[in-house]
């Protein structure tokens, strides 16, 4: 077995995985930054991340109510 070739192959693999790690860390930083921006935007709207599901359900209900109200105001013979 040629140890030099094997060592070069292992070095190459290590370099590939180092690059993948760097890319993953960079992506993680980007995602954390996006998360922070979204949380700040929610806070500006008066919504906490913990209440987000409830707020979505509330808005969904309001939309359905408004659609029903609009439909009830339209003539039924069209």
Secondary structure, DSSP 8 states (H G I E B T S, - for coil): --HHHHHHHHHHHHHHHHHHHHHHHHHHHHHHHHHHHHHHHHHHTT--GGGHHHHHHHHHHHHHHHHHHHHHHS-TT-
